Amino acid sequence: MPFDPCDSLCQGTDSNTYSSVNEGNVADGSPYANMGYVGFVNLRIDSLAADNILRVTAANINLKQEVTMPDVIDGRIDRTVYQLGPKIVEGTLSFPLIADEPSTLVASKPCPTPSDLSVTGSLLNSIWCWTTSRGPQGRLTHSDAILDVRYANHAAFRFDTAIVNTMSMAANAGDPITMDVAVIGRGRTPVIDPENSAGQNPRINIKDFLAPARVLTWNDITVNGVQGCQDYKDLFYSNQVRSYNLEINNHADRYYTFNGSLLPVDVNVAKREITGSIKLLGYQNNLRILTDGVNGIGGNQSRFTEKNEIRMAFYIGAETFSGGAFTNRDWTGNTSAPQNSSAIFYRKLTGTVFMIEEVSLTNAALETTVNFVCLGNDQADYQSFLPSTSCSYPAWQ
């Protein structure tokens, strides 16, 4: 017989059973505390066939509306007029990166291994494509995303047409890899579902997910630089990187019309902006020469294009310390070496322009910070990522 986690000796009647009549109060009408640990955030993107639980550390997506009081002169000591602002659905989801599995794999293969590359990075791929993929007209491809958020036993909302405004990734030596996703939605639907009686909205069920699951930490990512205009010369390796920050900003905006609603008729995105920074242990002479030149000769001003790349890859396991030495698993410019063969997720940031390093004098270890921007690259279909996620843009090409 399959294992039943419910011990019959502990079964009984819950005196605090939810009632749709008293909104979570017990029979005598006195309130009780509804705990938030029963809540969850589920991301569903039908166009990606994605259905993932986001194990968040914070989620503050809400429906907001400003109410202001115009400063009219009407012969009274108190304000007598108010006006409603537009309805805004927005918020940020913060979570550690987890090499998660879809529920189908949990049921069929309880102990997946890093060799299951097609599924181990499914959550990473869903978030990345949700953020970056655009269609023939430049709109975000996966704007059909739905966020189901349960806050407590009797409070659940569905946020539809949720798009990513900004996605920020941070990896620091000694810490877990984290991500913040700022979303904008078109609307919010309350889901009153614990009893799921006739006439109520459909139930929001929690999905199966891998458990226990390990959070990806700094040893699971490699970040290295390649100078594209010099036969893919390696600029720096991961063994010098102390921290890595990346932000993708879609510059989304809401558009209102006289459609009889305080909600926007559309939410669309502008030009994408990709920025970030890398903190290096010590000084990196290759980057210094690339950006500032030698004795004032060369540097960024000596070139009329940049084809530099930042290559990031995520791994599980594959410890690089053996026999008293560290082995290099960077995605280097050496095409004859094995490249990201065991990575669960990898991307090139092409068209990268590095800025002159920032360095400060302290009593601690010498560190330098190098900021960068990533631009469209004519060798990458005028986009900043490889593999590209917006292959069908533009429609007239």
N, C-alpha and C positions, 0 to 999 in steps of 0.2 A: 504494500500500500504506500502511496506517496506520503511524504512527511507533512503532517498538519501542525503548523506552528501554534495553533490555538489549543491550549490545554483545557480540556473539559472541566477540570477541577476548579478553574478560575472563571468559568462562564457565569454570568449573572445578569441582572437587570441594571442598566445604566439609568440612575435617577435623573441624570442631566441630559437625557435624550433631547435632541433638537426638536423644537416645535415651531412651525411656520407662523403660528398664531402670536406667540409671545417673543419672537425674534431672539431665541436663545436663552430665555429665562426659564427657570424651573417652574413647576406647577403653581407654587404660591406667589409667583410674580416677582420674586427677588432675583436680581441679576447674579450671574457667575462669570468667572473669567474664561474667555475663549482664547486658548493658547495658539500662538502663531506657528509652532513647530509642525502643526498638521497641514500647513500651507505648502505651496510649491509653485514653480513657474514652469509651464510647458510651452515649448516653441514648436509650432507646426507650420511647415512650408510645403504645401502640396506639390508645387512646381519642382521642388527638390526631392520629393519623397522623403522629407525629413520630419521626424517626430521625436524630439529630444527633451528630456528633463534638464533644465539649467539649474544646477545646484549652486544657488547664489548665496553670497554673503550679504548682499543688500539689493533691494529692488524697490524703487520709489516711483514707478510709473503710475500716473494718476490723471484723472480728468480735472482740469483747473478752469476757473472762470473768475476774472477780476470784476469786482463791483466797486464802482467809483461814485463820488458825489460831486457833481458839477458845482462850481462856485458862483451860483446865481445870486442876484440881489433881489430879495422879495419881501423885505420889511419884517423878517422874522429872525430870532436869535439862534435858532437851530436850522440845520440844513433840511431841506424839504424835498430834494430831488435826488434820485440815484439813476445810474445807467449801467447796463450789463455789457461786459466785454465779450469777445469771442470765446468759444469753448476750445480749449487746448488740451490735447492728449500727448503727454511726453513723460520721460523719466529715464533713469539710468539703471542698467543691470550690471552688477559687479560680481565676478565669480573667478575662482581659480580654474586654470585649464586642467581638464581631466580627459585622458584618452578613453572616451566613453564608448559604449556599445549600444546598438539598437536592441529593442526588446526581443526581436526574432533570434538574435544570436545568443542572448542570455538563456533562452529556452532550449536552443538546440546544442549549444556548446558552452557549458557553464565555466570552463577554464580557457578562455581564448589566450592566444600568445601574440607577441609582437609580429609574428609572421602573418597575422590576419590584417594585412595592410589596408585592404579595401574597406574595412569597417572600424578598425581601431581609431582612426583619425576622423570618424564620421562627424563628430561634434565640431571639431576644428574646421572641417571643410564646409559644414553648414553655415557656421558663423561667417567664414570668409566670403563665401559666395553670396550670402544674404547682404553683406556689406558692399561688395565690389562689382557684382555682375550687373551689366547694363544691356538693354536690348537695342534694336536697330535705331530707335529714336533717342537713345541716351537715357531713357528712364530706367530705374532700378528694375531688374528682371523679376525679382522675388518679392514684389510688393504685396503678394497674397499672404504674407506671413501673418499668423494669428498667435497672439500671446494669451494663454489661459493662466490667470493668476488667482490662486486661492489664498486668502488671508487668514481665515479661521473657519470654524465649523459652519457658520452661516453667512459667510461673506466670500463671494467669488465673482470675478469679472472677466469678460472676454474683450481684449483689445484687438480690433480687426485692422487690416491694411497697415500693419506696423512696418515701418522702414527704418533703416539705420542711418542716423545723421552722422555720428562719429563713432569710431571704434578705436580704442586705445589698448595697446599691449605693453606690458612692462615685465622685464626679466632682470633681476638683480642677483648678483652672486650671493649665495647663502639663503635665498628666499624662493618661495613658489612663484611660478609664472602666473600672472593675473591679467584679467581683461575687463575693461569697462565698455559697455555698449549703450550709447545714448540713442533712444528710439523716439520716433514721432508716429502717432497713430491717427487714423481718421475718426474713430469713434470708440465708445465703450458700451458694452451690453452687460447689465447685471445678470448673473446666473444664480437663481435661487433654486438650488438643486438637491439639498440633502435628503429630502423625502421624494423628490422627483414625481410628484403627483400630477394629475392631469392638468394641462394648461400651463405648466411651468416650463422654463427653458431646459434644454438637455443637460444631463449631468456632465460635469467635468471630472473625468476619472484620471487618476495618476497612472502614468505609464510604468512598465517594468524598466529597470535600469541595472547596470552592473553594480554589484556591491559585494564586498568592499572594493572601492576603486582608488587608485593612487593618484594624487595630485602631481602634475608635472612640475619639476623643479629645475633650477638653473642648469643642472647637469644633463638635462634632457634636450637642450637646445644648442645649436651651433649658429653663430653669426660671424661671417667673414666677408671681406671686401675683395673685389676683383677690378682691376683697371682695364676697361674694355678696349681702349684705343691703343694699347700696347701689348697686343697678342695675349690678352687675358692674364696679365701679370698679377700675382697675388699682392694685395695691399696690406692686409692684416689678417691674423688668424684668431680663432675663438679663444685660444689660450692666453690672449692679452685682454679680452673683453671682460669688463667688470659689471656693466649694465647696458641694457638695450631698451629703448623706448620707441614705439612706433605709433603714429596717429594717422588714421584715414578719415578725412572730413569731406562729406558729400555736400555740405552747404545746402541742406534741405530747407524749403520754405513752404508756408501754407498760403493757399490762394482762396479768398472769399469772394462770393458773388451774391447778387440779389436773389438767392435761391430759397429764401424763406427759412434758412437755418443759420444758427450760430456756429455750426461746424464748417470747416473748409470744404469747398467742393473738390479740391485736389491738393495733394502734397507732392511736390516735384523737387528734383535735385539740380544743382548747378555744376560748375566745373569741380572736379575732384582735386583735393589738396592732400599731399602725402608728405609728412614731415617726421622727423625723429632725431634721436641723439644716441651716441655711443660713448660710453666712458671706458677709457683704456688705462690699464696699469702701466705707468711709465709713459714714455714718449714713443711715438710711432713716426720714424723718419720717412717712410714711404708716403704717408699721408701729408707730412709737412712739406715734402718736395712737391707733391701733387698740387697742393693748394697754394703754397707761397713761393715755390721755386727754390733755387739755390743762389744765395748772394743777390737776391732781387731779380734774378733772371728766371724766366719760366713761370710756373704756377698757373692758377686758374685763368689769369688774363692772357696767357700765351696760346690758348686754344679757343676754337670757335664752336666746339661741340664737346659733349661729355657722354661717354657710353659706359661709365662705371656701374658696377652692380654691387648690391648687398644681397648675399645669399643666406637665407635662414632655413634651417631644417630641424624637425622635431624627431626625437628618437625615444625609444623605451629600452632601458638597460644599455647593453653594449659598453660596459665600463672601459674607459680608455687608458687606465693605469695598469700596467702589467710588466713584471720583470724589472721593476724599479724605474720605469720610464713611461711617459704618456705618448700614446699613438694619436695621430691626427685623423679625425674623421670629418674635417671640413669639406664643404662642397667647393673645391678649389678650381682654379682655372686650368689645371692639368687634365686634359681630356682623356689621357691614357690611364689615369687613376680611377678606382671605383668611386662613383659619384652618388651620394645619398641613396645607396642601394637598399638600406634598411630603415630609411626614414618613414614615419607614418604620415608626415605632411611636410611639404617643402614649397618654397616660392622664391623667385628671383625678383628683387626690386631693381628695375633697370632705369637707365637715364638718371642715375644718382649724381648729384652735385654735392661734394663735400665742402664744408666751410672751414676756414682757418681755425685751428684748435684753440680751445680756451684752457688756460692753466693758471693755477693759483699756488702761491708759496705758503705751505703749511708745515707743521711739525710731523704730520702723518706721511704715509707713503705718497709718492708723486703720482698723480692721476691727471689725465687730460680728457677733456670732453670735446667731441667732434659732432657738430650738428650737421644735418643733411636734409636735402629735399629731393624728391623723386619726380621726374617729369616724363612725359610721353616720349617714347623712343621709336624712331622710324624703323629700327630693326626688330621691333616687337609690336608691329601693327599700331604704332603711335600710342601705345599704352604703357603703363608703368610696371605691369606684372607679367611674369612668365611662370607657369602656364597662364595664358590670358583667360579671363573670365567673361570678357565682353566681345566674343569673336564675331558677332553679327552686326556690330556697329562699325561704320554708319550704314544706314539703309541704302544710300545712293552709291556705295562703293562697289 
